[in-house]
Amino acid sequence: MSDLSTAPPLAEQEQYEPEEPTGLRAVVARLRGGDLGVIPVVAGLVVIWTVMQILNPVFLSSVNLVNLTLECAPVGVIALGVGLMLLVGQIDLSVGSLSGLAAALTAILFVDHGLSPWLAVPASVASAAVIGLLYALVFNRLGVPSFVITLAGLLGFLGVQLWVLGSKGSINLPYDSGLVTFAQLDFLPAWLSYTLAVVAAGWLFTAGYLRARARRSAGLPAASLRGLVLRSVVLLAGLGLAVWYLDRARGVGWMFVLFLALVLATHYLLARTRFGKSIYAVGGNVEAARRAGINVKGVYTSVFVLCTSLAAVGGVLAAARLAAANQSTGGGDVNLNAIAAAVIGGTSLFGGRGNAFAALLGIVVIQSISSGLTLLDLNSSFRYMVTGAVLLLAVALDAAARRSRASHGRA
């Protein structure tokens, strides 16, 4: 029997307990545990940009990058909604058709009926929100899988779009309208771009500092002040360099700023609100979320509505970018690109893992491939093949990371 009198005091015993790693050690621990974060996406983007620049020196020119940011916005907004659906373990296959229908409704209300864009656009988005409510009703009450519901919506609302446009087939938006100029010609002045860069870096530091202080007050490990400052300085330098380079051409477009604002708003919703935590909980384990008192049906309903509404916003932006709404708006590869962007950006197909920045990173990857291959004068067949390969690689990495997290007890 051991001599208890020789045991060290409790306070000394606690000193031997392993501490949770912080800083660089925490990053390494997460990587070993299968939490890859955005590293695969950023690494893939660097490879794509390097190869495209070698093959065509015009690719990384300021003119092409400005066009790239504007091309990212419409489908990126749609991908943002798809990402929310994937987080709760569901999917919406009708986002392309809904974006085309919203574009057609906006054009008809604005051009044919003379309604102000300030009324036409909200009316179109509200119509898409009602469709989301309908999806949620069928899903929650009848238990029909979201795959089937939205597949029916893809076909049905494509038909509604064609019916709404009628024999015209296409409606041109006035080039001098605020809607078109916003998407094509409106760019931030340089001083405002730099101001927003400073605000973003300051916000990152302030949010990190407040979170670190709260964790320390609770006796939890937290990021150091030096690390917070370094992170903010790196962000400021990166944004400042990007603004300077884009300003060598036309600058930062307001439409891209709108996309970034929606990404940040969604990130705040997911990371800082009870509703966001409920989304992750439902996507991780529906039954556990239900037993924890979460209104699972309410979460599903909200996510369906957000997804269809964002699809409508993306469709309106696409129509404004082209100054027209026609039968092909929202068709083609819009559906697939929106879903692929969310997955490539890091949102798990298994639900419960991902963030709002996945849509941003994913759509930049897809549009970079599209832009680079267009500059090389290659047809769309190569773009489909390359995008498909990148999508398969992203899903394979997600599956491998999921197995690694499970083996480390982090699933």
N, C-alpha and C positions, 0 to 999 in steps of 0.2 A: 504494500500500500504506500503510495507516494506521500511524502511529507509536505502537507499543504503550507507549512510555515516557510518553506523555501521558495514558494511561488512568488513572482514579482507582483507588486501592487497592480490594481486594475488599470490605473493611468499609464503604467509602464507597458502593460500588455497591449493597450490600444496603439502604442507607438509602433508595434510590430505588424499591425494590420496593413495589408497592401492598400495603397491609395489609388483612386481612380485616375488614370492618366489624363493629362491636360496638354494643350498646345500641340506640338508636332507629334509627341508620343500618342496623343489621342487620335490624330489623323492616321498614324501608322496602325494603331490598334483597330480602327474602323475598317481600314483596307484589308487587314488580315482576316477580319470577321466577315468579309464579303460586302461591306458597305462602300461601293465604289464611287458613289456620288456622281458628279459631272465629269470626272476625269476621263472616262472613255469617250464621251461626246466631244470634249475639248480637244483631246488628242486626235480624234478622227477629223475634226474641223481643221486642225493645223495641217494634217496630212493632205486633206482635200485642197486647201488653199495653196499649199506648197506645190502640189502636182499641177494644179490649174495655172498657177503663175509661171511655172517652168514651160508649160505647153503654150501659153499665150500671155505675154507680159501685160496685156490690157486688163487682165482679170482683177488685179488689185489696184487698179487706177481709181482715183477718187470718184470719177464719173460713174464707173461701173458699180462701185460700192454704194453710191447714193441710190442708183436704180435698184440694187439688191435690197436695200432696206425698205423701199416702197413696195417691192414685190412680196416681201415677207409679211406685211401687215394684214391683208385680207384673210389669207389662209391661216396665218398665225393666230388671229382672233378665234377662228373656228376651232383650231387645234386646242386652244385654251379650254373651250367647253368640252371637247372630247376627253381631255386630260381629267377633268372633274368626273366624267362618267367612268373612266377607267379606275379612278381612285376608289370608287364604291363597288368595283368589280363588275360593272356593266359596260355596255357599248351603245353608241348611237350611229347607225349606218345611214341615217337620212340627212345628215348635216349638209351635204352638198345640195340635195334637192331643196331643203329649207332655205339655204342661202340664195339659191336661184329664185325661189318664190318670193322671198323678201325683196330682192332686187326688182323683180317684175312689179310687185305691188307698189314699191316706192316710185318707180318710173310712171306707172299709170296714174297714181294719185298726184304726182308732181307735174307731169307733162300734160296728160289728157284731162285731168280735172282741176288743174291750176292750184292745187293745194301747196302751201308753203312746205319746204323741206323740213322745217322745224316741227311740222305736224305729220308729214308723210312718213318720215323715218321712224318716229315713235310708234305710229300706227302699225307699221310693218313689223317692228320688233315685238309689239304687244300681240300681234297675230301669232307670231312664232312662240311666244310664251304660252298662249292658250293651247297651242299644239303640244307643248311640253306637258301641260297639265293633263291633257287627254292621254298622252303616253303613260304618265304616272298613274292615272286612274285605272287604265287597263292592266298595268303592271302590278299595282298594289291589290286591286280587287279581284282580278281574274287569274293572276299568277302567270300570265303569258311572258315568256322570256323577252328581255329587251332586244335581243338579236332579231327575233321574229317581228316584234312590234315596229321597230325602226326600219326593218327591211320592207315591210308593208308601207311604211311612211315614205321610204325612198321612192317606191314606184308610184304611190298614190299622189304625193305632192309634186312629183315631176309632171304627172298628168295635169294637176291643177295649174302649175306654172304655164304649161303649153296652152291650156284653156284660157287662162287670164290674158296671155299675150295675143291670143286669137290669130286672125289671118295676118296681122302685122308681122309677127315673128320677132320684131326688134323695135325698141323705142330708144331714140337718141336723147341723151340728157344735154341741156344747153351748156355750151362750153363756158359761158360767162356766169353760170350759176355758182353759188357758194359751195355746193356739194362737189362739183367737179374741180373747182380751183383748190379746195381743201385737199383733195386727193392727188392732184397733179402739180400744182403751182405754189402752194403755200409752204414756206420753209421758215424755220426759226431764225431770227437775227442772231448774229454771232454772240453778242453780249448775253442774250438770253440762254443760248446753248451752254456757254461757260458757267453762267449762274446756276443752271440746273445741275451741272456736273458737280459744282461745289456743294449744292444742297444735298445731292445724293450721297456724297462722301460724308458730309456732316450728319446726315440721317443715319448712315450705317454706324458711325462712331457712337452717336447718342443712344441708338437702340442697343448696341452691343454693351455699352457702358452700364446702362440701366439694368440690362439682363444680368450682367456679371455682378453688379452690386446686390441684386436680389438673390442670386445664388449664394454669394458669400454670406449674406445675412442669414440664410437658411443652413449654413454649414456645408455647402456643396462646392466642389471645385469649379472654378470659373476662369475665363480667359484673362490674361494679364493686360495691364494698361498698355504696355509696349506692343503687344500683339494687336490690340484694337487700333492703336495709332497706325501701325504698319499696314494693317489691312485697309484702313481708310485712305492712307496716302497712295497705296497701290491702285485703289479704285479711282481716286481723283486723277492720278497720272494717266491711267488707261482711258478714262472718259475724256480728259483734256486732249490727249493725243488723237482720239477718234474724232472729236469735234473739229480740231484743227485740220485734220486730213479731209474730212467731208466738206468742210467750208472752202476747200480749194476748188470744189465744184459748186453745187447748189446748196449744200449744207444738210441739215437734219430736217426731214419733212414732218409736218404736223401730224400726218397720218401715222407715221412710225411712232411719234411721241404718244399718240392715243393708244397704240398697241402696247407700248411700254407701260403706260399708266394702268391699263387693264391688267397687265401681268403683275404689277406691284400691288394693285388692289386685291387681286386674287390671292397673291402670296400672303398678304396681311390677313385675309379671310381664313386661309388654311392654317397659318402659323400662330395667329394671335387671338382667335375667337373660339368660343365653345362649339360653334357650328362646324368650324374647320376640324377640330379634334373629333367631332362626331363623324365626319366624313371618313377620316382615317380609321376610326373604330369600326364603322360599318364595313369598310373595305377589307379590314383585317380579319374580322370574325363577326358575322351578322348575329349569330346567336348570343355571343358574349356581349355585344353592344346592346341587344334587346334586354338581356338580364341586368345590364348596368343602368337601365332606365332611359336609354336613348330612344327617341321617337324615330324608329327606323324608317317607317313609311313617310314621315315628314322629311327626312333627309333625302330619300329617293326622289320625292316630289320636287324638292328644291333644286336638286342637281339636274333633273330632267329639264326643268324650266330654265335654269342658267345655261345649260348646253344649247337648247334650241334658240334662246335669245342671243347668245353669242354667235351662233351660226347665222342668224339674221343680220347682225351687225357686220359680220365678215362679208356677207353677200352684198350689202349696201356699199361697203368700201370697195369691193371688186367692181361693181357697176360704176361707181364714181371714178375709179381708176381708169376704166375703159370708156367712160362717158356714154355708156349704153347698157341697156338690159335686153338680153335676147334669149332665145331658146337654149343656148349652150351655156348660159351663165349658171355656175354651180355644178355644171356637168363635167365630163371628161375625168380628169384625175384629181379634182378638188377633194372629193370624199376620201380617196385613198391617201392623198398627201396630208390631209388634216389628221387622220388616224396615225399615219406613219410618223408624222412630226412629233406627236405626243409620245409615242413609243421610243423613237430614236432619241428623244431628249431625256429619257430616263424614267418615264412613268411605267410602272409595272403592269403587265397584262393580268397579273394575278390579284390586283387590287391592294390598296392600303399603303403603297409606296410610290413616292413621286412628289413633285411640287410644281408651282406655276411656271417656273423658269424652264421646265422641260419643253413647253410649247415654243418658247423663244429660241432655245438652242436647237431644237429639232427642225424648226422651219428654216433656220439659217443654214443648217446642213443641207436640207433638201433644195432650197433655192440656190445655194452655192453650186451644187451639182448641176442643176438646170442651167444656171447662168454660164458656168464654165463650158458645158457641152455645147451651148448655143454659140458661144464665142468661137468654139472650135469647128462650127458649122457641121455638127453631127445631128442626125435626126433624133426624134423622140424615142426611138426604140432603144438607143443606148442609155438614155436617161432613165427609162423604166427599169432596165436591167441593173444599172448601178444602184438606183434607189432601192430596188428589191433586195440586192445583196447587202446593202447597208442596214436595211430593216431586219433581215434575217440575222445579221451579226449582232444587232442591238438586242433582239429577243434572246439569242443564245447567251449573250453576256448576262442578261437579266436572270435567265434560268440558272446559269452557273453561280451567280452571286446569291441567288435564293437558296441553293443547296449549301453554299458555304456558310450563309447566315444560320441555316438550320443546324449544321454540324457544330457551330460555335454557340448555339443556344440564343441566337439573336433574331430568329425568324419571327 
